[in-house]
Amino acid sequence: MEQHNEELRAHLMATDQQFRDLAAEHAQFHKELEAIEAKEHLTLEDEAEEIRLKKQKLRLKDEMNAIMARYRDQKVA
């Protein structure tokens, strides 16, 4: 199942602009989150930004999963 998801993700990266945009934004948030998490001490602003980025990443992941589900449904129908 996981291999199928990876294949579908690769296909959508190659063929679906919206999916690519979401993935790029997700990767950018991931990079920003890593930078915050690499700090030895977090300020209150850092902690708030960390929470915001995690929520944004989750939202994007949900959107990407919805696209994958729609694509799977179309192929089955």
FENCOR-V685803 format. One record per backbone hydrogen bond with DSSP energy under -1.0 kcal/mol. NH is the residue of the N-H (numbers start at 1). CO is the residue of the C=O. E is the energy in kcal/mol with one decimal. If there is no record, write none. Layout:
BEGIN
nh=NH co=CO e=E
nh=NH co=CO e=E
END
This chain:
BEGIN
nh=5 co=1 e=-2.3
nh=6 co=2 e=-2.3
nh=7 co=3 e=-2.4
nh=8 co=4 e=-2.7
nh=9 co=5 e=-2.8
nh=10 co=6 e=-2.4
nh=11 co=7 e=-2.4
nh=12 co=8 e=-2.8
nh=13 co=9 e=-2.3
nh=14 co=10 e=-1.5
nh=15 co=11 e=-1.6
nh=16 co=12 e=-2.9
nh=20 co=16 e=-2.3
nh=21 co=17 e=-2.7
nh=22 co=18 e=-2.4
nh=23 co=19 e=-2.6
nh=24 co=20 e=-2.6
nh=25 co=21 e=-2.4
nh=26 co=22 e=-2.5
nh=27 co=23 e=-2.4
nh=28 co=24 e=-2.1
nh=29 co=25 e=-2.4
nh=30 co=26 e=-2.2
nh=31 co=27 e=-2.2
nh=32 co=28 e=-2.3
nh=33 co=29 e=-2.5
nh=34 co=30 e=-2.4
nh=35 co=31 e=-1.9
nh=36 co=32 e=-1.8
nh=37 co=33 e=-2.8
nh=38 co=34 e=-1.4
nh=39 co=36 e=-1.4
nh=47 co=43 e=-2.4
nh=48 co=44 e=-2.3
nh=49 co=45 e=-2.5
nh=50 co=46 e=-2.7
nh=51 co=47 e=-2.1
nh=52 co=48 e=-2.3
nh=53 co=49 e=-2.9
nh=54 co=50 e=-2.3
nh=55 co=51 e=-2.1
nh=56 co=52 e=-2.4
nh=57 co=53 e=-2.8
nh=58 co=54 e=-2.2
nh=59 co=55 e=-2.4
nh=60 co=56 e=-2.5
nh=61 co=57 e=-2.6
nh=62 co=58 e=-2.5
nh=63 co=59 e=-2.1
nh=64 co=60 e=-2.7
nh=65 co=61 e=-2.7
nh=66 co=62 e=-2.1
nh=67 co=63 e=-2.0
nh=68 co=64 e=-2.2
nh=69 co=65 e=-2.5
nh=70 co=66 e=-2.5
nh=71 co=67 e=-2.4
nh=72 co=68 e=-2.5
nh=73 co=69 e=-2.6
nh=74 co=70 e=-2.3
nh=75 co=71 e=-1.9
nh=76 co=72 e=-1.7
nh=77 co=73 e=-2.2
END
